[in-house]
Amino acid sequence: MKVRIGVSLGVDGSTDPAALSQALAAMEELRFDSVWLAERLTTGIPDPIAGIGFAAAVTRKLKLGTGVVVLPGRNPAVVAKQLASLDRLSGGRLLVTFGLGGQPDERAALPIPEGRTRGDMFDETLELVRRYLTDDGVDGVAVQPPTVQQPLEFWVAGSVPAAQRRAGRLADGWLTSLLTPDEAAEGRKVVEAAAEQAGRRVDPEHFGISLAYAEGEIPAGLQHTVATRRPGVDPAALVPLGLTAMATLLEDYIKAGFSKFVVRPASPPADWPATLATMAEALLPLQS
């Protein structure tokens, strides 16, 4: 099993180009597998599509992940064109994860037709994005240029059973968060069962988890997120305190059958290169 460790810039990252360039250079030099950009409209993190374009221009080997792109409410042809362009311009380094959108206060900015659900729109849009990237396209429209990766793989993010089943029915991989190793292992079974029922298979190495670690206390905002999404669960069971605890937790996830990790400090660091060096020393020995 190939263990790969990438780094998320979190949801509070900066768009300062010098700081972003320094962080990306450090990730590549330290040999992290990938960088991941979240989609948040109301925080300082760069847009994942624009940010990945920037990252592609200043790196050569680092893989470039969307963690995640919110799919419902988007034009599938435009999404397909953006992804094809990014994969082409990065030399085939693009990693794509889609989500329904986890921030209720931002969902209104990506409206869906009246009478439709976000889940239904997600399923429909994902199918159309795939079709636009094929030679046949949709209604005679096929996105060009073709992607370097053939086919371009799409992962689905989410923690609840509906997201797990969707990953099994439709996706090439599952990226989850805020689940314990035992819960993640049970979720993997749901994904695999849904895939089998749909007459397909998810690669056993395409199971990943996104997680943060805290130095000292868990930030109040993250505690609130845990309390909202996982009421009654001790935040310390999901957000390890320190990198030693983080490494131990990653080992538990590996035993549970997960091999792709997107890690981040719970609070934005003042010095990304220094923080990344510390993270690399503690975590990259697990990468294989």
C-alpha angles and dihedrals in degrees: 000000000000110000113204127184123200132176128236119208087215126226097289099055125136130248091215101133096211094051092045092049091051092050093049093047091051092049091052095044092048090048101240108167100234150347122233130204122198125213113242122149097195103046133067098258113119117255105266095234095047092038093052090050088055092046092049090057096052100039135057108192108016112110115234120224135190105217087200140341111193105231110187111089095027130114105251094209092054091046091051092050092049093049094045090050093048093048091049096046092047094049094247098314098124121123114190127202121171129199140183093239121269101206111082092193090059099043093084088067089062101046125188127208116281112266094025127106125227089239093055091046091049092053093046095046094047091054091049093049089054092049094049088057093056127084091252095050122177120308089345095309113120120175117242142237098044117237120261089228110067106228106013105225123230124204125195123223127212145098107219123089092255090058090046092053091046090053090052095047099042116009141079093222145000126238114188138173142194094032126121117237091259092049091047091052090053090048090053089057090054091051093049093046092051090049092051091049089053091050095249141099135230113216108255089231094054098087118107143164134209116214143163131216127208132217106215113336124014107251115257093240092055091045088054091050091051092047091051098045099032108027113191094019118119106244089219089065089062103029111049118215107235134352096277089060089044092055091049091050092049089054089054091051090049089054087051090058102264120129108164119075135184108193134182142167110261090231124043107260121234090222114034097184092053092045091048091052090055091046092049093052092052102037113024095072083074092058114100 
